[in-house]
Amino acid sequence: MRLGTAAPVLGLLAWVGAVSSGAAQDVDSSASLTPPDVTEQASGVTVYPASFFDPFLPNNANDMIGKTPGFTFSKGEDVRGFAGAAGNVLIDGVRPTSKSVSLDTVLQRIPTTSVDRIEVIRGGAPGIDMQGQPVVANVIRKGGSESNTAAQILFKPYQDGQVGVIPRLEHSFRNGPLSFEGQIGGRRDKFPDSGVGRVTRVGPGIAESGRFATDVQQYQVQANGAFEYRVGGGDLAHLNASAERQDTVRDEMSQPISSLTGLAFNEMFRSKLRNDKAEIGADYRHVFNGRLSGQVIGLQTFKKDSLRSATWGRQTPVAATENADTRESIGRMVLTYAASTRLRFEGGAEGALNSLDSRSSLAVGGAAVAIPSANVKVDETRGEVFGTVNLAPTGNLSLELGTRVEASTIEQSGGANQSKNFTFVKPRAIAAYSLGATQLRFRIERTVGQLNFKDFAASSSLEAGTVNAGNPDLAPERAWVFETALERRFWGNGNVVLTFTHSELEEVADLIPVRGFDAPGNIGDGRKDELRLALTLPLDKLGISNGLVRFNGVWKWSQVTDPVTGRTRRISGQRPFDTDIYIGKQFPSLKSTLAAEAFLGYYETYYRISEIRTNREQPLWKIYWDWAPRPDLVFRFQVENFTAKDRRRYRTLFNGPRSAEQVQVKEERYGSLKPFLMIRTRKTF
């Protein structure tokens, strides 16, 4: 979906704004903003009681978050350290401690019966740590005693006869000061990359085409849980643990036939990837008095990745291995002082120890090939101090002013024996101004990206015929970020948010030549712009009772200088457009919801020394019917991928660097996965 195709949506937004503004002249504005069971607790805070979500038949807090008007869920980033990995959902006003367990998984452990309400906080609220986010959702759990057990099993029958199975068991209880939430689950399923299609190659002296097929299987077992103990006086002790193993097996086969010689070829590829990870964490929150509180966090994470891949058939056999062990230890202390309901101070420090031990190999025809930085060991010692002040000078205006100072030392051995020191100051200012149903937000922030330790080490992608060297001379990408957002609430649950973000980039992370190989590296300064549109549109006023449309889209532009050609281009891997859409209607008398959802596809381009590669994916649509014949039993019947979307990869290979513009071959391949069913049953005990 391109910018032009969004014109109907933008036109609809303009019409909605006009209608809602006109309606505000005829009726009391406060009555038009919220339905009877939704309240405006304070400026910028909207409260949705648990009963608000009943028509959507939610299973847990994660389902409720997904149906919260005007809120777009973000589960955070997979980065080192605790502060930078924050998502935009809090639980009882506090961010979950775990990093290895994703935020959506943590929310899945909270049954709907345990949720009292969900607060959407825009621009800040007394006693709330916004984690640097302009909007957060706060899941407030009930008190008292309760015990819940839920069993869920999901079947995916595919047209080739395979049946994917995804079981999950959840348990939670609260008994006085003690509570527990836990989950165990598994997966044996086909990955969406699977499909059957064709491969075509054209170039000087080359013209061939034939069948292409890929099959990707995923196997997973995981368990996670968290204990909490409320000591009294607001004190809270928390302990969480998790473990997961995931195996991914990919098989690819190409059978091109040359139209010039009539010869047929077989090209085979197989890879086996194993990811293991475990985590244990604890935190303690203490309330010193009515205004001063503190928190201490400790977290230990272990990860182990192992990849075996090989190609054979037409080409000389190639085999590659990669093994990586990573560890992270985090300690964090925070003090919070609430001077008043309008003024809040927070400060603290965080320290982390990180390590990577990576080993890789490449063999062509049984002979070992030397790759720069094939075996690398990296150790990082990192510390950060931070301070933030939240203030609300007036009832309509809220401000967050803060600064973080980060210092780190990274030591490498193997590919390069060296040590580097980095120090960065990262100020941030966020302002929000509310006027009735409209809020305007601004953000200015200095951001510093993290170095991916695996970029220091060599890696191979045999299915694409590429090898990346490691690069020991990486620097973090930095940026000044300027953002403005306009939000308008209308028609009770209606909401539209338009956000524009501009980033002035330094030391852009991309691909550069290193000793004849492609490698991750810095390519200088650049710029990046994003335009985000989020719309929640109730359809009752359009004559469709209990109907709802949700749209989330982001357009992206960027500009950098290509290190090979010297020309201006987009950043490698940046998707010009991403979007998803939900269209649903509830049938309360039938205890059902009928809905369609779509991810409207994407394309992304990567620029290597001698190759330009573009990945393109068509829209993925699914339609489903949720039915709850009893409060403790919910079924979903779903037809997924009913448009039989395909994934395409385009490669232009050059003789020598791209700057010479001597094309060797152009390749296009695609695989299409047929529509399949999904049946989910969930029983609560």
C-alpha positions in Angstrom: 0.0 0.0 0.0 1.5 3.3 -1.1 0.9 6.9 0.1 -1.5 7.4 -2.8 -3.7 4.5 -1.8 -4.2 6.0 1.6 -6.0 9.0 0.1 -9.5 7.4 0.9 -8.4 7.0 4.5 -7.1 10.5 4.8 -10.4 11.8 3.2 -12.4 9.8 5.7 -10.3 11.4 8.5 -11.1 14.9 7.3 -14.8 14.0 7.1 -14.8 12.5 10.6 -13.1 15.6 12.0 -15.7 17.8 10.3 -18.6 15.7 11.5 -17.3 15.4 15.1 -16.6 19.2 15.2 -20.1 19.9 14.0 -21.6 17.5 16.5 -19.8 19.3 19.3 -21.7 22.5 18.5 -25.1 20.7 19.1 -24.5 18.6 22.1 -22.6 18.8 25.4 -18.9 18.0 24.5 -18.3 15.9 27.6 -21.3 13.7 26.7 -20.0 13.2 23.1 -16.5 12.2 24.2 -17.2 9.1 26.2 -19.9 6.4 26.4 -21.6 5.8 29.8 -19.0 3.3 31.1 -15.9 5.3 30.1 -14.6 8.2 32.2 -12.1 11.0 31.9 -10.3 10.6 35.2 -8.1 13.6 34.6 -6.7 15.7 31.8 -5.0 13.2 29.4 -6.2 10.1 31.3 -9.1 8.0 29.9 -10.3 5.1 32.0 -11.9 1.9 30.4 -13.4 -0.5 33.0 -13.1 -4.2 32.3 -16.8 -4.3 31.3 -16.1 -2.1 28.4 -14.2 -4.9 26.6 -16.8 -7.7 27.2 -18.3 -7.4 23.7 -14.9 -8.2 22.2 -14.7 -11.6 24.1 -11.1 -11.0 25.3 -9.2 -13.9 26.9 -6.6 -11.9 28.7 -5.2 -8.4 29.3 -3.3 -8.6 26.0 -6.6 -9.0 24.1 -8.0 -6.0 26.0 -5.0 -3.8 25.2 -5.4 -4.7 21.5 -9.0 -3.3 21.6 -8.3 -0.1 23.6 -9.4 2.9 21.6 -6.7 5.3 20.6 -3.8 3.1 21.7 -1.2 1.4 19.5 0.7 -1.3 21.4 4.5 -1.4 21.4 6.3 -4.2 23.2 9.6 -2.4 23.3 13.0 -3.1 21.7 15.4 -6.1 22.0 18.3 -4.1 23.3 20.9 -4.4 26.1 20.1 -2.8 29.4 16.8 -2.3 31.1 15.8 1.3 30.3 16.0 1.1 26.5 13.9 -2.0 26.2 10.7 -0.4 27.7 7.3 -1.0 26.0 4.3 1.3 26.4 2.2 -0.8 28.8 2.4 -0.7 32.6 0.9 -3.1 35.1 -0.4 -1.4 38.2 1.6 1.6 37.3 4.9 -0.3 37.0 6.9 -1.7 34.1 7.3 -5.5 34.1 10.8 -6.5 35.2 11.3 -9.3 32.6 13.2 -8.7 29.3 13.3 -12.2 27.8 9.6 -12.6 28.2 7.9 -10.2 25.7 5.4 -7.7 27.0 2.5 -9.2 25.1 3.3 -12.6 26.7 3.3 -11.0 30.2 -0.1 -9.5 29.4 -1.4 -12.9 28.2 -0.7 -14.3 31.7 -3.3 -11.8 33.2 -6.8 -13.2 32.8 -9.7 -10.7 32.1 -11.2 -11.6 35.4 -8.2 -10.1 37.2 -8.4 -6.8 35.3 -10.3 -3.9 37.0 -9.7 -1.3 34.4 -7.3 0.0 31.7 -6.1 3.6 31.8 -4.8 5.3 28.7 -2.4 8.1 29.9 -1.4 10.8 27.4 1.4 13.1 28.3 1.8 12.0 31.9 -0.1 11.6 35.2 0.8 11.8 38.9 2.9 8.9 40.1 3.3 7.4 36.6 6.7 6.7 35.0 6.0 7.2 31.3 9.2 5.4 30.3 9.9 8.2 27.8 6.7 7.3 25.9 4.1 10.0 25.0 1.2 7.6 25.6 1.1 4.5 27.8 -1.7 2.1 28.9 -1.8 1.1 32.5 -3.5 -2.2 33.4 -4.9 -2.0 36.9 -5.6 -5.4 38.5 -8.2 -6.2 41.1 -7.5 -6.9 44.7 -8.8 -9.7 46.8 -8.4 -13.5 46.3 -8.8 -15.3 43.1 -7.6 -18.4 41.2 -7.8 -19.0 37.5 -6.6 -21.7 35.2 -7.0 -21.6 31.4 -6.1 -24.2 28.8 -5.9 -23.2 25.1 -5.1 -25.2 22.0 -4.8 -24.0 18.5 -4.9 -26.2 15.4 -3.8 -25.0 11.9 -4.8 -27.5 9.1 -2.9 -26.7 5.9 -3.8 -27.8 2.5 -0.7 -30.0 2.2 -2.0 -32.2 5.0 0.1 -30.8 7.8 -1.6 -29.7 11.0 0.1 -27.1 13.2 -0.5 -27.4 16.9 0.1 -24.6 19.5 -1.0 -25.5 23.1 -0.8 -23.2 26.1 -1.7 -23.6 29.8 -2.0 -20.6 32.1 -2.5 -20.3 35.8 -2.8 -17.3 38.1 -3.9 -16.8 41.7 -4.0 -14.1 44.4 -4.3 -15.0 48.1 -3.9 -12.0 50.4 -0.5 -10.5 49.8 0.8 -13.3 47.5 0.1 -13.6 43.8 1.4 -15.7 40.9 1.0 -15.6 37.2 2.5 -18.3 35.0 2.4 -19.9 31.5 3.7 -23.0 29.7 3.3 -23.6 26.0 4.6 -25.2 22.9 4.5 -24.9 19.1 4.9 -27.3 16.2 3.9 -25.3 13.1 4.7 -24.2 9.7 6.3 -20.7 9.4 4.6 -18.2 7.1 7.7 -18.0 4.9 6.8 -21.4 3.5 5.4 -21.7 -0.1 5.7 -22.9 -3.6 6.5 -20.7 -6.6 9.1 -20.1 -9.3 12.6 -18.8 -9.7 13.8 -16.9 -12.8 17.3 -15.6 -13.8 18.1 -13.5 -16.8 21.5 -12.0 -17.8 24.2 -12.1 -20.4 24.3 -15.8 -21.5 21.8 -16.7 -18.8 18.0 -17.4 -19.2 16.5 -20.0 -16.9 13.3 -20.5 -15.0 11.8 -23.3 -12.9 10.1 -24.4 -9.8 10.9 -23.0 -6.3 9.7 -24.3 -3.0 10.5 -23.5 0.6 9.4 -25.2 3.8 10.0 -23.7 7.2 9.1 -25.6 10.4 9.2 -24.2 13.9 9.3 -26.1 17.2 9.1 -24.4 20.5 8.7 -25.1 24.2 8.6 -22.3 26.8 7.7 -21.6 30.4 7.6 -18.4 32.4 6.1 -17.1 35.6 6.2 -14.4 38.2 5.6 -14.2 42.0 4.7 -11.1 43.9 4.4 -10.5 47.6 3.0 -7.3 49.0 4.8 -6.6 52.2 2.5 -3.8 53.4 2.6 -0.1 53.3 2.9 -0.2 49.5 6.1 -2.4 49.5 6.3 -5.1 46.9 8.7 -7.9 46.2 8.7 -9.5 42.8 10.5 -12.6 41.3 10.3 -13.7 37.7 11.9 -16.6 35.7 11.6 -17.9 32.2 13.1 -20.5 29.8 12.6 -21.2 26.1 13.9 -23.4 23.3 13.1 -22.7 19.7 14.2 -24.8 16.7 13.7 -23.5 13.1 14.4 -25.8 10.2 14.4 -24.3 6.7 14.5 -26.3 3.4 14.6 -24.7 0.0 14.7 -26.2 -3.4 15.1 -24.6 -6.8 14.8 -26.5 -10.1 15.6 -24.0 -12.9 15.7 -25.1 -16.6 17.9 -23.2 -19.0 16.1 -22.0 -22.1 19.4 -21.7 -23.9 20.8 -25.2 -23.3 17.7 -27.2 -22.1 19.7 -28.3 -19.1 17.8 -28.7 -15.7 19.5 -28.2 -12.4 18.7 -28.9 -8.7 19.8 -26.3 -6.1 19.3 -27.4 -2.5 19.6 -25.5 0.8 19.0 -26.6 4.4 19.5 -24.7 7.7 18.9 -25.6 11.4 18.7 -22.8 13.9 18.4 -23.4 17.6 17.7 -20.5 20.0 17.9 -21.1 23.8 17.3 -18.4 26.4 16.7 -18.2 30.1 16.2 -15.4 32.6 15.8 -14.8 36.3 15.0 -11.4 37.8 13.9 -9.8 41.0 12.9 -6.4 42.2 11.9 -4.8 45.4 9.8 -1.6 45.7 9.8 0.3 49.0 7.7 3.3 50.1 9.6 5.4 52.5 6.7 7.8 53.1 3.8 9.2 51.2 6.0 11.0 48.8 9.3 9.1 48.5 9.7 5.6 47.1 12.5 3.5 45.7 13.1 0.4 43.6 16.0 -2.0 43.2 16.1 -4.4 40.2 18.4 -7.3 39.4 18.3 -9.3 36.2 20.3 -12.1 34.7 19.8 -13.3 31.1 21.4 -16.2 29.1 21.2 -16.8 25.4 22.7 -19.5 23.1 22.3 -19.5 19.3 23.4 -22.3 17.0 23.1 -22.3 13.2 24.0 -25.1 10.8 23.5 -24.4 7.1 24.5 -26.0 3.8 23.9 -25.8 0.0 24.5 -28.5 -2.6 23.4 -29.7 -6.0 24.2 -27.6 -9.0 26.8 -25.5 -7.1 29.9 -26.6 -5.2 28.8 -27.7 -1.7 29.1 -25.0 0.9 28.7 -25.5 4.6 28.6 -22.9 7.4 28.3 -22.9 11.1 27.6 -20.1 13.7 27.6 -20.4 17.4 27.0 -17.5 19.8 26.7 -17.4 23.6 25.6 -14.1 25.2 25.0 -13.1 28.8 23.7 -10.0 30.5 23.7 -8.9 34.1 21.8 -5.8 35.1 21.5 -3.9 38.4 19.3 -0.8 38.6 18.2 1.6 41.4 15.5 4.2 41.2 14.3 6.9 43.6 11.0 8.7 43.1 9.8 11.8 44.9 6.3 13.2 44.4 6.4 16.7 45.7 2.8 17.2 44.8 0.2 15.9 42.3 1.7 18.3 39.8 5.4 17.7 40.4 7.4 14.5 40.4 11.2 13.8 40.4 12.9 10.5 39.5 16.6 9.7 39.5 18.7 6.6 39.6 21.5 4.6 38.1 21.9 1.4 36.1 24.9 -0.9 35.6 25.3 -3.8 33.2 27.8 -6.4 32.2 27.4 -8.0 28.7 29.4 -10.6 26.9 29.4 -12.4 23.5 31.4 -15.4 22.5 30.9 -16.0 18.8 32.5 -18.7 16.6 31.8 -19.2 12.9 33.2 -21.3 10.0 32.8 -21.5 6.2 33.8 -24.4 3.9 33.6 -24.5 0.1 33.9 -27.9 -1.4 35.2 -29.2 1.9 38.0 -26.6 2.1 37.9 -24.0 4.9 37.6 -20.4 3.9 39.1 -17.6 6.0 36.5 -14.9 7.0 37.5 -11.7 8.8 36.5 -11.8 12.5 35.3 -15.4 12.3 35.9 -16.0 16.1 35.2 -13.0 18.3 34.8 -12.4 22.1 33.2 -9.2 23.2 32.8 -7.8 26.8 31.0 -4.7 27.7 30.9 -2.8 31.0 28.2 -0.1 30.9 26.8 2.4 33.3 24.1 5.0 33.2 22.8 7.7 35.5 19.5 9.4 34.8 17.2 12.1 36.2 13.6 13.1 35.2 11.2 15.7 36.3 7.4 15.5 35.5 5.4 18.6 36.0 2.0 19.9 35.2 2.0 23.8 35.4 -1.7 23.9 34.5 -4.5 21.4 34.2 -4.0 21.3 30.4 -0.2 21.2 30.1 2.2 18.5 31.2 6.0 18.4 30.8 8.7 15.7 31.1 12.3 16.9 31.2 15.1 14.4 31.6 18.7 13.5 30.9 20.6 10.3 30.8 24.4 10.0 30.7 25.7 6.7 29.5 29.3 5.5 29.6 30.6 2.1 28.4 33.8 0.2 27.7 33.8 -2.5 25.0 36.7 -4.9 24.8 37.2 -7.2 21.8 39.5 -10.2 21.2 39.7 -12.6 18.3 39.1 -10.6 15.1 40.7 -7.5 16.7 42.3 -7.0 20.1 41.1 -3.6 21.2 39.2 -1.6 23.7 36.9 1.3 23.1 35.3 3.8 25.5 32.0 5.6 24.7 30.2 8.4 26.7 26.9 9.9 25.6 24.6 12.5 27.0 21.0 11.9 26.1 18.6 14.8 27.0 14.8 14.5 26.4 11.9 16.9 26.6 8.2 15.9 26.1 5.3 18.3 26.3 1.6 17.6 26.0 -1.2 20.2 25.8 -4.9 19.1 26.1 -7.9 21.1 25.1 -11.1 19.1 25.5 -11.0 16.2 23.1 -7.8 17.3 21.4 -4.2 16.9 22.5 -1.0 18.2 21.0 2.3 16.6 21.9 5.9 17.5 21.2 9.1 15.6 21.8 12.8 16.5 21.4 15.3 13.8 22.2 18.9 12.8 21.7 19.0 9.1 20.9 22.0 6.7 20.7 21.6 3.3 19.1 23.3 0.2 20.5 26.0 -1.7 18.8 24.9 -5.2 17.9 27.7 -7.5 19.3 27.0 -10.0 16.5 28.1 -7.4 13.9 31.6 -7.7 15.3 31.6 -11.3 14.1 31.3 -12.9 10.7 28.0 -14.4 9.5 26.8 -16.4 6.5 23.4 -16.4 4.6 23.8 -19.4 2.3 20.3 -19.3 1.0 21.0 -15.9 -0.4 24.6 -16.8 -1.4 26.1 -14.0 0.8 28.7 -13.8 3.5 29.2 -10.9 5.9 32.5 -10.1 7.5 32.7 -8.9 11.1 33.7 -5.3 11.7 35.5 -4.4 14.9 35.4 -0.6 14.1 31.7 0.1 14.6 30.3 3.2 16.3 26.7 3.7 17.6 24.3 5.5 15.4 23.1 8.8 17.0 20.2 11.1 16.2 18.4 14.3 17.2 14.7 13.4 17.1 11.9 16.0 16.7 8.4 14.8 16.9 4.9 16.3 17.0 1.6 14.5 17.3 -2.0 15.6 17.1 -4.7 13.5 18.7 -8.5 13.9 18.5 -11.1 11.8 20.3 -14.6 11.7 18.8 -17.9 9.7 18.8 -17.3 8.2 22.2 -14.7 5.6 21.4 -13.4 7.2 18.2 -9.8 8.4 18.0 -7.4 9.6 15.5 -3.7 10.3 16.0 -1.3 11.9 13.4 2.4 11.8 14.3 5.3 13.3 12.4 8.9 12.4 13.4 12.1 13.9 11.9 15.5 12.5 12.8 18.9 14.0 12.0 21.2 11.0 11.9 24.9 10.6 12.6 27.0 7.5 11.9 24.2 5.7 10.1 24.4 2.0 10.5 24.3 0.2 7.2 26.6 -2.1 5.1 30.1 -1.2 4.0 33.0 -3.0 2.2 35.6 -4.7 4.6 38.5 -6.5 3.0 36.4 -7.6 0.0 33.3 -8.7 2.0 30.2 -6.9 3.0 30.1 -6.0 6.7 27.9 -3.9 9.0 29.4 -0.4 9.3 28.8 3.3 9.5 28.2 5.3 6.3 28.1 8.9 7.7 25.2 11.3 8.3 21.7 11.2 7.0 18.1 12.0 7.8 14.9 10.0 8.4 11.2 11.0 8.5 8.1 9.1 9.6 4.4 9.9 9.3 2.1 7.7 11.4 -1.6 7.5 11.3 -3.7 5.7 13.8 -7.5 5.6 13.5 -10.2 4.0 15.7 -13.5 4.5 14.0 -16.8 3.3 15.6 -19.4 2.7 12.9 -22.6 3.2 15.0 -23.1 6.7 13.7 -22.7 5.4 10.1 -25.6 3.0 10.6 -23.6 -0.1 11.5 -24.2 -0.9 15.2 -21.4 -2.4 17.2 -19.1 -2.1 14.2 -15.4 -0.9 14.4 -12.6 -0.1 12.1 -9.0 0.3 13.3 -6.1 1.5 11.0 -2.5 1.9 11.8 -0.1 3.0 9.1 3.4 4.5 8.9 5.1 6.1 6.0 8.9 6.3 6.1 11.5 8.3 4.1 15.3 8.5 4.6 18.4 9.8 2.9 22.0 8.6 3.1 25.0 8.5 0.8 25.8 5.1 -0.6 29.4 4.1 0.3 29.9 2.2 -3.0 28.3 4.6 -5.6 28.5 7.9 -3.7 24.8 8.5 -4.6 21.9 9.4 -2.4 19.6 6.5 -1.5 17.3 5.1 1.2 18.7 3.4 4.3 19.1 -0.3 3.7 16.2 -2.4 5.0 13.8 0.6 5.7 10.3 -0.2 4.6 8.6 2.8 2.9 5.2 1.8 4.3 3.8 -0.5 7.0 0.2 -0.9 8.0 -2.5 -3.1 9.5 -6.2 -2.8 9.5 -9.1 -4.3 11.6 -12.8 -4.4 10.6 -15.2 -6.0 13.0 -18.8 -6.2 14.1 -20.1 -7.6 17.4 -23.3 -9.6 17.7 -24.1 -9.4 21.5 -27.2 -11.5 21.2 -25.2 -14.3 19.6 -22.2 -13.9 21.9 -20.1 -13.5 18.8 -17.7 -11.2 17.0 -17.1 -11.4 13.2 -13.9 -9.6 12.1 -11.3 -9.3 9.3 -7.7 -8.3 9.9 -4.9 -7.5 7.4 -1.2 -6.7 7.3 -1.0 -4.9 4.0 2.4 -6.0 3.0 5.8 -4.3 2.6 9.0 -4.1 0.6 12.5 -3.4 1.7 15.8 -3.0 -0.2 19.4 -3.9 0.9 22.5 -2.5 -0.8 25.6 -4.6 -0.8 29.0 -4.2 -2.6 27.9 -6.2 -5.7 24.2 -6.7 -5.2 20.9 -4.9 -4.7 18.3 -7.1 -3.0 14.6 -6.3 -2.5 12.2 -8.4 -0.4 8.5 -7.8 -1.1 5.5 -9.4 0.7 1.9 -9.2 -0.4 -1.0 -8.4 2.0 -2.0 -11.1 4.5 -5.7 -11.2 5.2 -7.6 -13.3 7.7 -11.3 -13.4 8.7 -12.5 -15.0 11.9 -15.6 -15.6 14.1 -15.2 -15.6 17.8 -18.0 -17.3 19.7 -18.4 -17.7 23.5 -21.3 -20.0 24.2 -20.4 -19.8 27.9 -18.3 -17.3 29.9 -15.7 -20.0 30.5 -15.5 -21.3 26.9 -14.4 -19.4 23.8 -13.9 -20.6 20.2 -12.3 -19.0 17.2 -12.8 -20.2 13.7 -10.5 -18.5 11.3 -9.6 -18.5 7.6 -6.1 -17.1 7.2 -4.2 -16.0 4.1 -7.4 -16.3 2.0 -5.8 -14.2 -0.7 -2.8 -16.7 -1.0 -0.2 -14.0 -0.6 3.3 -14.5 -1.9 6.7 -13.4 -0.8 9.1 -12.3 -3.5 12.9 -11.7 -3.5 14.5 -9.7 -6.3 18.3 -9.7 -6.7 20.5 -7.8 -9.1 24.1 -9.1 -9.1 26.9 -7.1 -10.6 30.3 -8.0 -12.0 32.4 -6.1 -9.5 31.1 -3.2 -7.4 27.7 -1.7 -8.1 29.4 1.6 -9.1 30.6 -0.1 -12.3 27.0 -0.8 -13.3 27.9 -4.1 -15.0 24.9 -6.4 -14.4 25.7 -10.1 -14.2 22.3 -11.5 -13.6 18.8 -10.5 -12.4 17.0 -13.0 -10.3 13.3 -13.1 -9.1 11.9 -15.8 -7.0 8.6 -16.2 -5.1 6.7 -18.6 -3.0 3.0 -18.6 -2.3 1.4 -20.2 0.7 -2.2 -21.5 0.1 -5.1 -20.4 2.4 -5.4 -22.4 5.6 -7.7 -22.7 8.6 -7.1 -22.0 12.3 -9.3 -23.4 15.1 -8.7 -22.2 18.6 -10.4 -23.5 21.8 -10.0 -21.9 25.2 -11.4 -23.2 28.4 -11.2 -21.5 31.8 -11.5 -23.4 35.0 
